[in-house]
Amino acid sequence: MAKSGKNKKPANTSSTIALNKKARHDYFLEERFEAGIALAGWEVKALRAGKGQITDCYVIFKDDEAYLLAAQIQPLPEASTHFVTDPYRTRKLLLHRKEITRLQRAIDQKGYTVVPTALYWKKHMVKCEIALAKGKQLHDKRATEKERDWNLQKRRIMSHSTRK
């Protein structure tokens, strides 16, 4: 007997395209925002293939608009030859006016910076998570690493003690 039903797409294991782990190491991330990105067609195809990287990129504000600088999206080799593909092109971030003014005010007055922390899919659109961040000093980075090592040791001790 044949099964009837719809053909199901294979479940996508993760909607995350790229993470910026360096931002968590270098900054205290305080407030997070979700922004859309204005992309070209070849960039969306490249992101579907996992060719995006946001490790060394940052956000700037110009004329009351937010832009993502130095985000790398490598073009696919199958991309059409009549496109000029710049992997590091400046991409516009799509935010509400209130969010932009809030971020600009924090940058100007309090000494914060805005860094992208993740690129991910939300339904069929690419979103960028940006965070309001304050830079860490060297001793802050050491303290964070020490705390992470201590938490790892605690988990090992707890799992070892529960086995007996």
PyMOL commands that place a pseudoatom at each C-alpha (Angstrom):
pseudoatom trace, name=CA, resn=MET, resi=1, chain=A, elem=C, hetatm=0, pos=[0.000, 0.000, 0.000]
pseudoatom trace, name=CA, resn=ALA, resi=2, chain=A, elem=C, hetatm=0, pos=[1.488, 3.324, -1.051]
pseudoatom trace, name=CA, resn=LYS, resi=3, chain=A, elem=C, hetatm=0, pos=[1.710, 6.137, 1.437]
pseudoatom trace, name=CA, resn=SER, resi=4, chain=A, elem=C, hetatm=0, pos=[-0.108, 9.268, 0.524]
pseudoatom trace, name=CA, resn=GLY, resi=5, chain=A, elem=C, hetatm=0, pos=[1.096, 12.637, 1.672]
pseudoatom trace, name=CA, resn=LYS, resi=6, chain=A, elem=C, hetatm=0, pos=[2.960, 15.702, 0.734]
pseudoatom trace, name=CA, resn=ASN, resi=7, chain=A, elem=C, hetatm=0, pos=[6.640, 15.687, -0.071]
pseudoatom trace, name=CA, resn=LYS, resi=8, chain=A, elem=C, hetatm=0, pos=[8.375, 17.220, 2.893]
pseudoatom trace, name=CA, resn=LYS, resi=9, chain=A, elem=C, hetatm=0, pos=[11.452, 19.360, 2.599]
pseudoatom trace, name=CA, resn=PRO, resi=10, chain=A, elem=C, hetatm=0, pos=[14.394, 18.215, 4.692]
pseudoatom trace, name=CA, resn=ALA, resi=11, chain=A, elem=C, hetatm=0, pos=[14.467, 20.167, 7.927]
pseudoatom trace, name=CA, resn=ASN, resi=12, chain=A, elem=C, hetatm=0, pos=[17.130, 22.838, 8.024]
pseudoatom trace, name=CA, resn=THR, resi=13, chain=A, elem=C, hetatm=0, pos=[19.312, 22.064, 11.026]
pseudoatom trace, name=CA, resn=SER, resi=14, chain=A, elem=C, hetatm=0, pos=[20.159, 25.670, 11.748]
pseudoatom trace, name=CA, resn=SER, resi=15, chain=A, elem=C, hetatm=0, pos=[19.021, 29.044, 10.548]
pseudoatom trace, name=CA, resn=THR, resi=16, chain=A, elem=C, hetatm=0, pos=[22.366, 30.622, 11.457]
pseudoatom trace, name=CA, resn=ILE, resi=17, chain=A, elem=C, hetatm=0, pos=[24.527, 31.706, 8.541]
pseudoatom trace, name=CA, resn=ALA, resi=18, chain=A, elem=C, hetatm=0, pos=[27.489, 33.289, 10.358]
pseudoatom trace, name=CA, resn=LEU, resi=19, chain=A, elem=C, hetatm=0, pos=[28.440, 34.139, 13.937]
pseudoatom trace, name=CA, resn=ASN, resi=20, chain=A, elem=C, hetatm=0, pos=[30.840, 36.783, 15.193]
pseudoatom trace, name=CA, resn=LYS, resi=21, chain=A, elem=C, hetatm=0, pos=[32.472, 35.051, 18.167]
pseudoatom trace, name=CA, resn=LYS, resi=22, chain=A, elem=C, hetatm=0, pos=[35.216, 37.666, 18.214]
pseudoatom trace, name=CA, resn=ALA, resi=23, chain=A, elem=C, hetatm=0, pos=[32.649, 40.314, 19.183]
pseudoatom trace, name=CA, resn=ARG, resi=24, chain=A, elem=C, hetatm=0, pos=[31.730, 38.391, 22.341]
pseudoatom trace, name=CA, resn=HIS, resi=25, chain=A, elem=C, hetatm=0, pos=[35.404, 38.201, 23.236]
pseudoatom trace, name=CA, resn=ASP, resi=26, chain=A, elem=C, hetatm=0, pos=[36.272, 41.853, 22.555]
pseudoatom trace, name=CA, resn=TYR, resi=27, chain=A, elem=C, hetatm=0, pos=[33.111, 43.625, 23.765]
pseudoatom trace, name=CA, resn=PHE, resi=28, chain=A, elem=C, hetatm=0, pos=[30.494, 43.669, 26.496]
pseudoatom trace, name=CA, resn=LEU, resi=29, chain=A, elem=C, hetatm=0, pos=[27.310, 43.191, 24.462]
pseudoatom trace, name=CA, resn=GLU, resi=30, chain=A, elem=C, hetatm=0, pos=[24.495, 45.123, 26.063]
pseudoatom trace, name=CA, resn=GLU, resi=31, chain=A, elem=C, hetatm=0, pos=[21.457, 45.641, 23.864]
pseudoatom trace, name=CA, resn=ARG, resi=32, chain=A, elem=C, hetatm=0, pos=[20.635, 43.626, 20.744]
pseudoatom trace, name=CA, resn=PHE, resi=33, chain=A, elem=C, hetatm=0, pos=[18.667, 44.642, 17.661]
pseudoatom trace, name=CA, resn=GLU, resi=34, chain=A, elem=C, hetatm=0, pos=[17.442, 42.730, 14.628]
pseudoatom trace, name=CA, resn=ALA, resi=35, chain=A, elem=C, hetatm=0, pos=[18.071, 44.412, 11.287]
pseudoatom trace, name=CA, resn=GLY, resi=36, chain=A, elem=C, hetatm=0, pos=[17.295, 43.426, 7.738]
pseudoatom trace, name=CA, resn=ILE, resi=37, chain=A, elem=C, hetatm=0, pos=[19.986, 43.699, 5.067]
pseudoatom trace, name=CA, resn=ALA, resi=38, chain=A, elem=C, hetatm=0, pos=[19.646, 45.024, 1.525]
pseudoatom trace, name=CA, resn=LEU, resi=39, chain=A, elem=C, hetatm=0, pos=[21.254, 42.285, -0.583]
pseudoatom trace, name=CA, resn=ALA, resi=40, chain=A, elem=C, hetatm=0, pos=[21.690, 41.513, -4.263]
pseudoatom trace, name=CA, resn=GLY, resi=41, chain=A, elem=C, hetatm=0, pos=[20.435, 38.226, -5.707]
pseudoatom trace, name=CA, resn=TRP, resi=42, chain=A, elem=C, hetatm=0, pos=[23.868, 36.639, -5.991]
pseudoatom trace, name=CA, resn=GLU, resi=43, chain=A, elem=C, hetatm=0, pos=[24.537, 37.465, -2.325]
pseudoatom trace, name=CA, resn=VAL, resi=44, chain=A, elem=C, hetatm=0, pos=[21.432, 35.602, -1.178]
pseudoatom trace, name=CA, resn=LYS, resi=45, chain=A, elem=C, hetatm=0, pos=[22.469, 32.564, -3.221]
pseudoatom trace, name=CA, resn=ALA, resi=46, chain=A, elem=C, hetatm=0, pos=[25.970, 32.720, -1.744]
pseudoatom trace, name=CA, resn=LEU, resi=47, chain=A, elem=C, hetatm=0, pos=[24.569, 32.958, 1.795]
pseudoatom trace, name=CA, resn=ARG, resi=48, chain=A, elem=C, hetatm=0, pos=[22.369, 29.911, 1.145]
pseudoatom trace, name=CA, resn=ALA, resi=49, chain=A, elem=C, hetatm=0, pos=[25.597, 28.091, 0.277]
pseudoatom trace, name=CA, resn=GLY, resi=50, chain=A, elem=C, hetatm=0, pos=[27.200, 29.302, 3.533]
pseudoatom trace, name=CA, resn=LYS, resi=51, chain=A, elem=C, hetatm=0, pos=[29.687, 31.748, 1.996]
pseudoatom trace, name=CA, resn=GLY, resi=52, chain=A, elem=C, hetatm=0, pos=[29.172, 34.615, 4.488]
pseudoatom trace, name=CA, resn=GLN, resi=53, chain=A, elem=C, hetatm=0, pos=[31.559, 35.894, 7.154]
pseudoatom trace, name=CA, resn=ILE, resi=54, chain=A, elem=C, hetatm=0, pos=[31.120, 38.792, 9.618]
pseudoatom trace, name=CA, resn=THR, resi=55, chain=A, elem=C, hetatm=0, pos=[34.199, 38.406, 11.824]
pseudoatom trace, name=CA, resn=ASP, resi=56, chain=A, elem=C, hetatm=0, pos=[35.903, 41.743, 11.155]
pseudoatom trace, name=CA, resn=CYS, resi=57, chain=A, elem=C, hetatm=0, pos=[32.956, 43.874, 10.101]
pseudoatom trace, name=CA, resn=TYR, resi=58, chain=A, elem=C, hetatm=0, pos=[31.314, 46.789, 11.835]
pseudoatom trace, name=CA, resn=VAL, resi=59, chain=A, elem=C, hetatm=0, pos=[28.352, 49.174, 11.561]
pseudoatom trace, name=CA, resn=ILE, resi=60, chain=A, elem=C, hetatm=0, pos=[28.583, 52.856, 10.658]
pseudoatom trace, name=CA, resn=PHE, resi=61, chain=A, elem=C, hetatm=0, pos=[25.933, 55.558, 10.479]
pseudoatom trace, name=CA, resn=LYS, resi=62, chain=A, elem=C, hetatm=0, pos=[25.774, 58.071, 7.646]
pseudoatom trace, name=CA, resn=ASP, resi=63, chain=A, elem=C, hetatm=0, pos=[22.894, 60.443, 6.805]
pseudoatom trace, name=CA, resn=ASP, resi=64, chain=A, elem=C, hetatm=0, pos=[20.637, 58.808, 9.409]
pseudoatom trace, name=CA, resn=GLU, resi=65, chain=A, elem=C, hetatm=0, pos=[21.091, 55.357, 7.863]
pseudoatom trace, name=CA, resn=ALA, resi=66, chain=A, elem=C, hetatm=0, pos=[23.014, 52.319, 9.085]
pseudoatom trace, name=CA, resn=TYR, resi=67, chain=A, elem=C, hetatm=0, pos=[25.520, 50.441, 6.912]
pseudoatom trace, name=CA, resn=LEU, resi=68, chain=A, elem=C, hetatm=0, pos=[27.372, 47.165, 7.375]
pseudoatom trace, name=CA, resn=LEU, resi=69, chain=A, elem=C, hetatm=0, pos=[31.022, 47.520, 6.383]
pseudoatom trace, name=CA, resn=ALA, resi=70, chain=A, elem=C, hetatm=0, pos=[33.541, 44.780, 5.572]
pseudoatom trace, name=CA, resn=ALA, resi=71, chain=A, elem=C, hetatm=0, pos=[31.103, 41.874, 5.750]
pseudoatom trace, name=CA, resn=GLN, resi=72, chain=A, elem=C, hetatm=0, pos=[32.413, 39.226, 3.396]
pseudoatom trace, name=CA, resn=ILE, resi=73, chain=A, elem=C, hetatm=0, pos=[30.060, 37.342, 1.097]
pseudoatom trace, name=CA, resn=GLN, resi=74, chain=A, elem=C, hetatm=0, pos=[32.061, 35.313, -1.409]
pseudoatom trace, name=CA, resn=PRO, resi=75, chain=A, elem=C, hetatm=0, pos=[30.354, 34.955, -4.793]
pseudoatom trace, name=CA, resn=LEU, resi=76, chain=A, elem=C, hetatm=0, pos=[29.635, 31.487, -6.078]
pseudoatom trace, name=CA, resn=PRO, resi=77, chain=A, elem=C, hetatm=0, pos=[31.691, 30.383, -9.069]
pseudoatom trace, name=CA, resn=GLU, resi=78, chain=A, elem=C, hetatm=0, pos=[28.423, 29.800, -10.938]
pseudoatom trace, name=CA, resn=ALA, resi=79, chain=A, elem=C, hetatm=0, pos=[27.529, 33.503, -10.636]
pseudoatom trace, name=CA, resn=SER, resi=80, chain=A, elem=C, hetatm=0, pos=[26.803, 35.188, -13.919]
pseudoatom trace, name=CA, resn=THR, resi=81, chain=A, elem=C, hetatm=0, pos=[29.738, 36.926, -15.564]
pseudoatom trace, name=CA, resn=HIS, resi=82, chain=A, elem=C, hetatm=0, pos=[27.866, 40.142, -16.255]
pseudoatom trace, name=CA, resn=PHE, resi=83, chain=A, elem=C, hetatm=0, pos=[27.616, 40.984, -12.535]
pseudoatom trace, name=CA, resn=VAL, resi=84, chain=A, elem=C, hetatm=0, pos=[30.348, 42.953, -10.815]
pseudoatom trace, name=CA, resn=THR, resi=85, chain=A, elem=C, hetatm=0, pos=[30.689, 41.036, -7.568]
pseudoatom trace, name=CA, resn=ASP, resi=86, chain=A, elem=C, hetatm=0, pos=[32.442, 42.804, -4.705]
pseudoatom trace, name=CA, resn=PRO, resi=87, chain=A, elem=C, hetatm=0, pos=[32.638, 40.480, -1.675]
pseudoatom trace, name=CA, resn=TYR, resi=88, chain=A, elem=C, hetatm=0, pos=[33.262, 43.389, 0.729]
pseudoatom trace, name=CA, resn=ARG, resi=89, chain=A, elem=C, hetatm=0, pos=[30.684, 45.857, -0.585]
pseudoatom trace, name=CA, resn=THR, resi=90, chain=A, elem=C, hetatm=0, pos=[28.900, 48.158, 1.869]
pseudoatom trace, name=CA, resn=ARG, resi=91, chain=A, elem=C, hetatm=0, pos=[25.406, 46.871, 2.621]
pseudoatom trace, name=CA, resn=LYS, resi=92, chain=A, elem=C, hetatm=0, pos=[22.541, 48.930, 3.997]
pseudoatom trace, name=CA, resn=LEU, resi=93, chain=A, elem=C, hetatm=0, pos=[20.927, 47.779, 7.249]
pseudoatom trace, name=CA, resn=LEU, resi=94, chain=A, elem=C, hetatm=0, pos=[17.176, 48.129, 7.485]
pseudoatom trace, name=CA, resn=LEU, resi=95, chain=A, elem=C, hetatm=0, pos=[16.181, 49.522, 10.879]
pseudoatom trace, name=CA, resn=HIS, resi=96, chain=A, elem=C, hetatm=0, pos=[13.340, 51.646, 12.194]
pseudoatom trace, name=CA, resn=ARG, resi=97, chain=A, elem=C, hetatm=0, pos=[14.031, 55.363, 12.599]
pseudoatom trace, name=CA, resn=LYS, resi=98, chain=A, elem=C, hetatm=0, pos=[13.670, 55.138, 16.406]
pseudoatom trace, name=CA, resn=GLU, resi=99, chain=A, elem=C, hetatm=0, pos=[16.236, 52.331, 16.568]
pseudoatom trace, name=CA, resn=ILE, resi=100, chain=A, elem=C, hetatm=0, pos=[18.708, 54.292, 14.446]
pseudoatom trace, name=CA, resn=THR, resi=101, chain=A, elem=C, hetatm=0, pos=[18.424, 57.429, 16.581]
pseudoatom trace, name=CA, resn=ARG, resi=102, chain=A, elem=C, hetatm=0, pos=[18.714, 55.357, 19.764]
pseudoatom trace, name=CA, resn=LEU, resi=103, chain=A, elem=C, hetatm=0, pos=[21.908, 53.705, 18.506]
pseudoatom trace, name=CA, resn=GLN, resi=104, chain=A, elem=C, hetatm=0, pos=[23.396, 56.979, 17.271]
pseudoatom trace, name=CA, resn=ARG, resi=105, chain=A, elem=C, hetatm=0, pos=[22.669, 58.667, 20.598]
pseudoatom trace, name=CA, resn=ALA, resi=106, chain=A, elem=C, hetatm=0, pos=[24.379, 55.856, 22.516]
pseudoatom trace, name=CA, resn=ILE, resi=107, chain=A, elem=C, hetatm=0, pos=[27.423, 55.994, 20.247]
pseudoatom trace, name=CA, resn=ASP, resi=108, chain=A, elem=C, hetatm=0, pos=[27.778, 59.768, 20.539]
pseudoatom trace, name=CA, resn=GLN, resi=109, chain=A, elem=C, hetatm=0, pos=[27.147, 60.208, 24.257]
pseudoatom trace, name=CA, resn=LYS, resi=110, chain=A, elem=C, hetatm=0, pos=[28.184, 57.044, 26.049]
pseudoatom trace, name=CA, resn=GLY, resi=111, chain=A, elem=C, hetatm=0, pos=[31.124, 55.785, 24.029]
pseudoatom trace, name=CA, resn=TYR, resi=112, chain=A, elem=C, hetatm=0, pos=[29.477, 52.637, 22.734]
pseudoatom trace, name=CA, resn=THR, resi=113, chain=A, elem=C, hetatm=0, pos=[29.990, 50.979, 19.383]
pseudoatom trace, name=CA, resn=VAL, resi=114, chain=A, elem=C, hetatm=0, pos=[27.682, 48.852, 17.246]
pseudoatom trace, name=CA, resn=VAL, resi=115, chain=A, elem=C, hetatm=0, pos=[28.907, 45.427, 16.141]
pseudoatom trace, name=CA, resn=PRO, resi=116, chain=A, elem=C, hetatm=0, pos=[27.153, 42.675, 14.178]
pseudoatom trace, name=CA, resn=THR, resi=117, chain=A, elem=C, hetatm=0, pos=[26.934, 39.425, 16.135]
pseudoatom trace, name=CA, resn=ALA, resi=118, chain=A, elem=C, hetatm=0, pos=[25.070, 37.054, 13.802]
pseudoatom trace, name=CA, resn=LEU, resi=119, chain=A, elem=C, hetatm=0, pos=[23.621, 36.564, 10.334]
pseudoatom trace, name=CA, resn=TYR, resi=120, chain=A, elem=C, hetatm=0, pos=[20.626, 34.242, 10.150]
pseudoatom trace, name=CA, resn=TRP, resi=121, chain=A, elem=C, hetatm=0, pos=[17.532, 33.299, 8.170]
pseudoatom trace, name=CA, resn=LYS, resi=122, chain=A, elem=C, hetatm=0, pos=[14.122, 34.407, 9.391]
pseudoatom trace, name=CA, resn=LYS, resi=123, chain=A, elem=C, hetatm=0, pos=[11.584, 32.728, 7.124]
pseudoatom trace, name=CA, resn=HIS, resi=124, chain=A, elem=C, hetatm=0, pos=[12.961, 33.569, 3.660]
pseudoatom trace, name=CA, resn=MET, resi=125, chain=A, elem=C, hetatm=0, pos=[14.817, 36.761, 4.636]
pseudoatom trace, name=CA, resn=VAL, resi=126, chain=A, elem=C, hetatm=0, pos=[18.362, 37.344, 5.847]
pseudoatom trace, name=CA, resn=LYS, resi=127, chain=A, elem=C, hetatm=0, pos=[18.584, 39.170, 9.169]
pseudoatom trace, name=CA, resn=CYS, resi=128, chain=A, elem=C, hetatm=0, pos=[21.562, 40.615, 10.979]
pseudoatom trace, name=CA, resn=GLU, resi=129, chain=A, elem=C, hetatm=0, pos=[21.687, 40.766, 14.749]
pseudoatom trace, name=CA, resn=ILE, resi=130, chain=A, elem=C, hetatm=0, pos=[23.570, 43.860, 15.852]
pseudoatom trace, name=CA, resn=ALA, resi=131, chain=A, elem=C, hetatm=0, pos=[24.494, 44.740, 19.408]
pseudoatom trace, name=CA, resn=LEU, resi=132, chain=A, elem=C, hetatm=0, pos=[25.289, 47.898, 21.280]
pseudoatom trace, name=CA, resn=ALA, resi=133, chain=A, elem=C, hetatm=0, pos=[28.703, 47.106, 22.731]
pseudoatom trace, name=CA, resn=LYS, resi=134, chain=A, elem=C, hetatm=0, pos=[31.348, 48.569, 25.000]
pseudoatom trace, name=CA, resn=GLY, resi=135, chain=A, elem=C, hetatm=0, pos=[34.981, 47.549, 24.535]
pseudoatom trace, name=CA, resn=LYS, resi=136, chain=A, elem=C, hetatm=0, pos=[36.690, 45.230, 27.006]
pseudoatom trace, name=CA, resn=GLN, resi=137, chain=A, elem=C, hetatm=0, pos=[40.069, 45.932, 28.549]
pseudoatom trace, name=CA, resn=LEU, resi=138, chain=A, elem=C, hetatm=0, pos=[42.698, 43.186, 28.722]
pseudoatom trace, name=CA, resn=HIS, resi=139, chain=A, elem=C, hetatm=0, pos=[41.912, 42.400, 32.375]
pseudoatom trace, name=CA, resn=ASP, resi=140, chain=A, elem=C, hetatm=0, pos=[38.214, 42.060, 31.488]
pseudoatom trace, name=CA, resn=LYS, resi=141, chain=A, elem=C, hetatm=0, pos=[39.049, 39.513, 28.799]
pseudoatom trace, name=CA, resn=ARG, resi=142, chain=A, elem=C, hetatm=0, pos=[41.154, 37.550, 31.264]
pseudoatom trace, name=CA, resn=ALA, resi=143, chain=A, elem=C, hetatm=0, pos=[38.350, 37.557, 33.842]
pseudoatom trace, name=CA, resn=THR, resi=144, chain=A, elem=C, hetatm=0, pos=[35.861, 36.309, 31.252]
pseudoatom trace, name=CA, resn=GLU, resi=145, chain=A, elem=C, hetatm=0, pos=[38.196, 33.494, 30.248]
pseudoatom trace, name=CA, resn=LYS, resi=146, chain=A, elem=C, hetatm=0, pos=[38.811, 32.569, 33.879]
pseudoatom trace, name=CA, resn=GLU, resi=147, chain=A, elem=C, hetatm=0, pos=[35.056, 32.445, 34.562]
pseudoatom trace, name=CA, resn=ARG, resi=148, chain=A, elem=C, hetatm=0, pos=[34.456, 30.292, 31.464]
pseudoatom trace, name=CA, resn=ASP, resi=149, chain=A, elem=C, hetatm=0, pos=[37.174, 27.818, 32.588]
pseudoatom trace, name=CA, resn=TRP, resi=150, chain=A, elem=C, hetatm=0, pos=[35.701, 27.662, 36.094]
pseudoatom trace, name=CA, resn=ASN, resi=151, chain=A, elem=C, hetatm=0, pos=[32.216, 26.927, 34.724]
pseudoatom trace, name=CA, resn=LEU, resi=152, chain=A, elem=C, hetatm=0, pos=[33.679, 24.129, 32.581]
pseudoatom trace, name=CA, resn=GLN, resi=153, chain=A, elem=C, hetatm=0, pos=[35.425, 22.610, 35.609]
pseudoatom trace, name=CA, resn=LYS, resi=154, chain=A, elem=C, hetatm=0, pos=[32.196, 22.816, 37.646]
pseudoatom trace, name=CA, resn=ARG, resi=155, chain=A, elem=C, hetatm=0, pos=[30.302, 20.915, 34.933]
pseudoatom trace, name=CA, resn=ARG, resi=156, chain=A, elem=C, hetatm=0, pos=[33.010, 18.231, 34.823]
pseudoatom trace, name=CA, resn=ILE, resi=157, chain=A, elem=C, hetatm=0, pos=[32.947, 17.833, 38.602]
pseudoatom trace, name=CA, resn=MET, resi=158, chain=A, elem=C, hetatm=0, pos=[29.152, 17.647, 38.681]
pseudoatom trace, name=CA, resn=SER, resi=159, chain=A, elem=C, hetatm=0, pos=[28.950, 15.092, 35.863]
pseudoatom trace, name=CA, resn=HIS, resi=160, chain=A, elem=C, hetatm=0, pos=[31.691, 13.001, 37.485]
pseudoatom trace, name=CA, resn=SER, resi=161, chain=A, elem=C, hetatm=0, pos=[29.968, 13.038, 40.884]
pseudoatom trace, name=CA, resn=THR, resi=162, chain=A, elem=C, hetatm=0, pos=[26.594, 12.016, 39.428]
pseudoatom trace, name=CA, resn=ARG, resi=163, chain=A, elem=C, hetatm=0, pos=[28.065, 8.948, 37.711]
pseudoatom trace, name=CA, resn=LYS, resi=164, chain=A, elem=C, hetatm=0, pos=[28.918, 7.225, 41.007]
for i in range(1, 164): cmd.bond("trace and resi %d" % i, "trace and resi %d" % (i + 1))
show_as sticks, trace
zoom trace
